[in-house]
Amino acid sequence: MSQYRQSPFANIPPVVKNLLIINILCYIAEWVLGSHLDIIKTFSGFYFDSPFFRPWQIVTYLFMHDPTSLWHLVGNMFALFIFGPTLEYTMGSKRFFNYYFICGIGAFLMQTAVQAIEVHNIAGTFRALHFNGVTDQAGLEKLQDIYFGPVLGASGAIFGLLLAFGMLFPNVEMFIIPIPFPIKAKYLVTGYIVIELFLGYQQFAGDSVAHFAHIGGALVGFILIKIWGLRGPQQFY
């Protein structure tokens, strides 16, 4: 037996590998530099009328994750590790790179559009930074959440990957804990998106997840796959 063992990351294609590394390094930076630099405020995504908004955030927010919850990072990176390599090998590295970031940007724009509608419904304008004329307490709290709450995480791009896997490999059977039987990818992805639509529409108290960003990433992914005419292999086991 050879004394040299192959690295478990040896077969990960370059874009997925670098995305994993960058996300992990950014999360470490949040911890190491958090007391000196407000990385979350600088690089997470904010509503376009927020005093914290910066143009680069439409990309950099993808590399920020909740520093109080390791599972936010772990969940997204696990999905990237599971679905990313197959999709990168299928699309090619350049197209996969473009797909990932276009889905991520689309997710942010979808979330911003939904926030703009919410702001307009409350204040009668898309720009209501000073909350003038808003007396309803629930409305004020919602505006504060929109203007000062960051959008962060790779989930929007990850939902684009889930959508792509469901479209390109629809009949692949997957096991999802705690469901005791396999589910085909096309049904799993469809169910997941329906749940996100429901949660985004209901807006349950205490739910800080940007559900419409997830939907936006999946929607943009669907459009890209149709425009590019991507197809999965005829046989995949």
C-alpha positions in Angstrom: 0.0 0.0 0.0 1.3 3.4 -0.9 2.3 5.6 2.1 0.8 8.6 0.4 -2.9 9.1 0.7 -4.8 11.2 -1.8 -6.3 14.3 -0.3 -10.1 14.1 0.0 -10.3 17.5 -1.8 -8.2 16.3 -4.8 -11.2 15.7 -7.0 -13.0 18.9 -6.2 -13.0 21.1 -9.4 -11.3 24.5 -9.1 -14.2 26.9 -8.8 -16.0 24.9 -6.1 -12.7 24.4 -4.3 -11.9 28.1 -4.3 -15.4 29.1 -3.3 -15.1 26.8 -0.3 -11.7 28.2 0.7 -12.8 31.8 0.3 -16.0 31.4 2.3 -14.1 29.6 5.2 -11.4 32.3 5.2 -14.0 35.1 5.3 -15.8 33.4 8.2 -12.5 33.2 10.1 -11.9 36.9 9.3 -15.2 37.8 10.8 -14.0 36.2 14.1 -10.4 37.5 14.0 -11.0 41.0 12.8 -14.6 41.5 14.0 -13.5 43.5 17.0 -11.4 45.9 14.9 -13.3 46.1 11.6 -17.1 45.9 11.1 -16.8 43.3 8.3 -20.5 42.4 8.5 -21.6 46.0 8.0 -19.1 46.6 5.3 -19.5 43.5 3.1 -23.0 42.2 3.8 -25.9 43.4 1.7 -28.2 46.3 2.7 -31.3 47.9 1.2 -30.3 50.4 -1.5 -31.5 53.4 0.6 -29.8 52.2 3.7 -26.8 54.4 5.0 -24.8 51.1 5.1 -25.4 50.2 1.4 -22.3 50.0 -0.8 -22.3 48.8 -4.5 -19.8 46.0 -3.9 -22.2 44.3 -1.5 -24.2 42.7 -4.3 -21.3 40.3 -4.6 -19.5 40.4 -1.3 -22.6 39.5 0.7 -22.3 36.0 -0.7 -19.1 35.4 1.4 -20.5 36.7 4.7 -22.2 34.3 7.1 -23.8 34.8 10.5 -20.9 34.8 13.0 -23.2 33.7 15.8 -24.2 30.5 14.0 -21.6 28.1 12.5 -24.4 26.1 11.0 -25.2 29.0 8.6 -21.8 28.5 7.0 -21.7 24.7 7.3 -25.1 24.3 5.7 -24.2 26.4 2.7 -20.8 24.9 2.2 -22.1 21.3 2.6 -24.6 22.0 -0.2 -21.8 23.5 -2.3 -19.6 20.5 -1.7 -22.3 18.0 -2.5 -23.9 19.6 -5.6 -21.2 21.9 -6.9 -18.7 19.4 -8.3 -21.2 17.6 -10.4 -22.6 20.8 -11.8 -19.1 22.3 -12.5 -18.1 19.1 -14.4 -21.3 19.3 -16.3 -21.3 23.0 -17.2 -17.6 23.6 -17.3 -15.7 25.8 -14.8 -16.2 29.1 -16.6 -19.9 28.7 -17.1 -20.3 27.3 -13.5 -18.5 30.4 -12.2 -20.8 32.7 -14.1 -23.9 30.7 -13.1 -23.0 30.8 -9.4 -22.4 34.6 -9.2 -25.3 35.6 -11.5 -27.7 33.5 -9.3 -26.2 35.2 -6.2 -26.6 38.7 -7.6 -30.1 37.8 -8.8 -31.0 36.6 -5.3 -29.9 39.9 -3.8 -31.8 41.9 -6.4 -35.0 39.9 -5.8 -34.6 40.5 -2.0 -34.1 44.2 -2.6 -37.2 44.4 -4.9 -39.4 42.7 -2.2 -38.0 45.1 0.4 -38.8 48.0 -1.8 -42.4 46.9 -2.2 -42.6 46.5 1.6 -41.1 50.0 2.2 -43.6 51.5 -0.3 -46.5 49.7 1.3 -45.6 51.2 4.7 -44.3 54.7 3.8 -45.8 55.4 0.3 -42.3 55.7 -1.1 -39.3 53.6 -1.9 -37.0 55.8 0.1 -38.0 56.2 3.7 -34.8 56.4 5.7 -36.1 58.9 8.2 -39.4 57.1 8.6 -41.3 60.4 8.3 -45.0 60.1 8.8 -44.9 56.4 9.8 -46.6 56.0 13.2 -47.6 52.4 13.1 -45.3 50.5 15.5 -45.2 47.3 13.4 -44.4 49.4 10.3 -41.6 51.2 12.1 -40.1 47.9 13.2 -40.3 46.5 9.7 -38.6 49.6 8.2 -35.8 49.4 10.8 -35.3 45.7 10.0 -35.1 46.5 6.3 -32.8 49.5 6.6 -30.4 48.2 9.2 -30.7 44.4 8.9 -28.0 42.8 6.6 -28.6 40.2 4.0 -25.7 37.7 4.1 -24.8 34.2 3.1 -24.3 32.1 0.0 -27.9 30.7 0.1 -29.1 32.6 -2.9 -26.4 31.1 -5.1 -26.8 27.7 -3.4 -30.5 27.7 -4.3 -29.4 28.3 -7.9 -27.3 25.2 -7.7 -30.2 23.2 -6.2 -32.4 24.3 -9.0 -29.8 23.4 -11.6 -29.2 19.9 -10.1 -33.0 19.3 -10.1 -33.3 20.3 -13.7 -30.2 18.6 -15.1 -30.4 15.4 -12.9 -34.1 15.2 -12.2 -34.3 11.5 -11.5 -31.4 11.2 -9.1 -32.7 9.8 -5.9 -31.5 11.5 -2.7 -31.9 10.7 1.0 -32.8 13.7 3.2 -32.7 13.2 7.0 -35.1 12.4 8.7 -37.2 11.2 5.7 -36.7 7.4 5.6 -37.0 6.9 1.8 -35.3 8.4 -1.3 -36.8 11.4 -3.1 -36.0 12.3 -6.7 -34.1 15.5 -7.1 -36.9 17.2 -9.2 -39.5 16.6 -6.4 -37.1 17.6 -3.6 -36.2 20.9 -5.3 -39.8 21.7 -6.2 -40.9 21.0 -2.6 -38.1 23.1 -1.2 -39.0 26.1 -3.4 -42.7 25.8 -2.5 -41.8 25.9 1.2 -39.6 29.0 0.6 -42.5 30.7 -1.1 -44.8 29.9 1.8 -42.4 31.1 4.4 -41.6 34.3 2.5 -45.2 35.1 2.1 -46.2 34.4 5.7 -43.3 36.2 7.3 -43.5 34.5 10.6 -42.4 36.5 13.7 -38.7 35.9 14.5 -37.9 34.5 11.0 -34.8 36.4 9.8 -34.2 34.2 6.8 -34.3 36.0 3.4 -36.6 33.6 1.7 -37.2 35.7 -1.4 -33.4 35.8 -1.9 -33.5 32.0 -2.1 -36.4 32.2 -4.6 -34.6 34.8 -6.6 -31.5 32.6 -6.9 -33.6 29.7 -8.1 -35.5 31.8 -10.5 -32.4 33.3 -12.1 -30.9 29.8 -12.3 -34.0 28.5 -14.1 -33.7 31.4 -16.6 -30.0 30.8 -17.2 -30.4 27.1 -17.8 -33.2 27.8 -20.3 -31.2 30.5 -22.1 -28.0 28.5 -22.2 -29.9 25.3 -23.3 -28.2 23.2 -20.7 -29.0 19.5 -20.5 -27.9 16.8 -18.1 -26.4 13.5 -19.3 -29.0 10.9 -20.5 -27.8 8.4 -17.9 -26.6 9.3 -14.5 -26.3 7.0 -11.6 
